Structure formats: structure tokens, C-alpha cells
Amino acid sequence: MRTIQMAAAALAAGETSARALVETCLERIADPGGQGARAFVRVHAESARAMATAIDALRRAGRAPSPFAGIPVSLKDLFDIGGEPTPAGSRVLADAAPATGHAPVVARLLAAGLIPIGRTNMAEFAYSGLGPNPHFGTPLSPWDRAGQRVPGGSSSGAAVSVADGMAIGAIGTDTGGSCRIPAAFCGVTGYKPTARRIPREGAVPLSTTLDSIGPLANSVACCAILDAVMAGEAPAPPVAPPLAGLRLGLPETVACEALDADVARAFERALGRLEAAGVRIVRRRFTAFDLIGEVTALGGFSAAESFAWHRELLARAGAGYDPRVRGRIERGREQSAADYLGLVAARARMIARMDAETADLDAVAMPTVPIVPPRLDELADDEAYYRINMQSLRNTSIANLLDRCAISLPCQAPDEPPVGFMLVGETMGDSRLFRLAAAIEAAVRI
């Protein structure tokens, strides 16, 4: 496991080079026994090598654009990269006109000298918490590869690229959990920022209300660094506070119900380790959760807003969509203007209620996903697919509905299935959540 800090230190000390880091990632992507062919839909091998060579020369001259210049990262297939189409995991946009410029987040990563190693596979149009893609194949979770476990979605290739060392960091999006679910299913760290902090222009939208852009990587510090670069802030690893005296809210309803035995065991063990370190676990019934049904009625924001974006494309090329994705998008037809305004009002009530109910807490803790990664063959039946997809999204989507930041930390033992420990912070409380997560990471990681 290589972190961004480790790579930056090795570059600064002359123990490695940007070109060496890039070649290692490219070798792993090209490994015929690995997941590269499914994790990536496009590999930027030559441009990555050229950029690495240039950065190595700048570093020798003392002119590297940042301490993180030369570190390879992967980009989810829905970000604009100048001169390339932006397919968003779909065949129907494969021949779209090339983007005329970079998405702001891509431009900021390039300005810092981070090297895009390629575009990662994803659930088509980001509309799945599980990650299968019938067009380009599905990369597998690193756990139980023989059993063909799903990677989580929609940032499926992003998580696998980090877990398998094909990139040192990855950039995904998160509308209902699409950074955190794959992080949990693949045993890495995934972050969902407060949506407004990072510009979303130049990214194919799923829900303009709920979309956020976040990193996946091997540590909290890695995610904090990438998040800061994308937000236009000065990147620095977070300083962890003492654990003793911190107050974590634990929901008594919804989020901790119907957990797989493996998830329950790992999560309860993590809570026990935190309590032993002096963290106070405050069990509480959050009445804000009672409004989830109102905010997700008729497909919620994602169905309405994705249908608005896809309506003309569906009319021209609907037969080329993944039928399961098309079906979810077309639920947006069912919503009237009054229905949509009702969602907006219900969300505002939910946010206000949760703000009041968490005022005395440092964060809210819950399992990232209530289940372990299912096998691909478990999703063959549509009914099973939709049921398991909703299970996967159940906990993570709460943070998006609340307009909050959230992070998933791996908390399983080495011989156990991957399990995520999620912390939900306050709206615009990102820097505080990173500090808190840095302290908790050390306690729950085994």
C-alpha cells in the first residue's frame, strides 16, 4: 500500500522518479492477470510518460509545481479532458464531440503536477451503487476475486485502480455514495466533500442537487491532499486531535439495522476500540431520518434531474443504454413540478432537523454499507439487483441528502471481507472531519 505522502517523500529524497511511478502503474494496468482491462476504459500511457519526464526535469531544477508533482492518479470517465470525448461509462456517448477544455478539477490536478494515468470504468452515467457495466465489463473487488465480487459503484474502476496499485489516488464522484461504497467494497478510503466546495463543471451530471466530486486513496491524508487540490486550497495532511472526549453519534434506526454478520462484527469491534480510547458513543434516534422517504419519493432528485439531462439523448439513443440505468432515469418522467418542489422542501426540513440533532456531536458514525460485496451472479435477476443496489446505497445516501461531508475508512482485519466505517461531518465542516478521521483511522485500522 503506497500513500501519496510516501510517494511525495520518495520523490523529494530522490529515491524514485515520476517516470518510475508512472511505469509501475502502467505495468499493473497492462498485467494480463490483473483488472486493468476492466478498471480502465482509456489509458493515457504516452501523455503520462511525457508529463512524468517533464516533471522529473522540473524537480531536478527545483521547479516542481507542488510536492505532489509526478504522482499518478486515475480519473473517472465522466470528467472532461480537453480533446477527448466524455463517455461517462456509456456506448451512446463514445463518439461524442471531444471536450473543448479540461474540467476545473482536472485543470487543478494538472496544475499541481499530478499525472492522469487514465480514465476509469464506472457504472453507466453513474447510476448504480454496485458498479456493473455491461458495455465495458466490471472490475472486481480485490476481496474473493475467485468469487467475482462487485467493486461498488458508481466509481468502480477508481476504487480498483487504487486497491490494485494502478494509481496512487483516484478521482470519482459521489451522488448517493459513489466514492464511499466502492471504497468500502475494495478496502480503501473514500471521501465525499460538501458538494459546493469543489467545482462540478465539466463533469457529466447525475443529480445537480446531490453530485459531489471526491477522492479515493489509501489513507485519510491522501484524500485530504487530493480534496484540497481540487478545492483550490493549500494541500496538507490533517493533524489528528486526541480521541479522548470526542462524541460520535450512533443512529438507533435505519443505518445500523439489518447488517451482514461480517459488517456488524467489524463495525462493533471498531466502536469498541474507539470507546477504549476515550471516545463517547452517543446512541440516538435521529428523527431527521424519518423524512428519508419523502426526500426519495418517485426516485428522488436523481431520477428527476437525470431525466432532464438525458431526455433528448434517450429519444435518440435510448436503445443503447444499460436497461437498468435507463429504467431508473425514466422514473423521472413520473415527477411533476409540484412533486419536485415537495422534495426540495422535505430536504430542507431534513437538513434543519439533523443540524439541531447533531449540534452536540463531533460526527455521526455508521457502517458505510450494511452488506459485504455481493457476487456478480447474485445480480443476474432484476429484482435482486434493485434490492441489493438499494441496500448498498441506504447509508451513504443520507450524507448527500443532508448536504454534508462524509468519509469511509476500512475497518476489517486482513483475513476478513472489506467493511467501511463511515463518519458524517457537518456541512462545510470538511477540514474538521478530515482531522477527526485521521485520529479515528489509527484506531480502527487493523
Summary of the structure (lengths in Angstrom):
residues: 446
radius of gyration: 20.5
end to end distance: 13.9
largest distance: 61.2
contacts: 1712
relative contact order: 0.13
helix: 46%
strand: 13%
